[in-house]
Amino acid sequence: MNRFLWLGLLVVAIFLVGCPINPPDTENTNITIEDIEGEWDFSNVKIGTETYDSVHVSILPAAHGDSPYQNGVDITIGDYFIMSDGNFSDNVYTGIYGYKESEGWIETGLEITVTFSLIDGKL
């Protein structure tokens, strides 16, 4: 009987040691612009079949110029610069974007929707 009690306690102790006290937040979607605004840099980003050494994301608390929107999100990927104005609803950003190429600024009039989340404090 005593042997089974010690065996049971040992199994419980091993189980508890393997459980983190504060597990990492892997699906934090309960965020707002205040949680993620600022400058974010990423390296070795794969988009489709291309891998980019450096990607920069700016999440702005105000839109660009005379925009009717409340927020801005700018993304630099390689030689491309994408600028958008839009609004956040919780962690979902919806806006209209344009981009810059070697020929100049191109207004697309197209909508972009991005869902942001934090994993271990990283965007």
Secondary structure as GFF3:
##gff-version 3
##sequence-region A 1 123
A	DSSP	alpha_helix	2	17	.	.	.	ID=ss1
A	DSSP	alpha_helix	33	36	.	.	.	ID=ss2
A	DSSP	beta_strand	38	47	.	.	.	ID=ss3
A	DSSP	beta_strand	50	60	.	.	.	ID=ss4
A	DSSP	beta_strand	71	77	.	.	.	ID=ss5
A	DSSP	beta_strand	80	89	.	.	.	ID=ss6
A	DSSP	beta_strand	92	101	.	.	.	ID=ss7
A	DSSP	beta_strand	104	115	.	.	.	ID=ss8
###
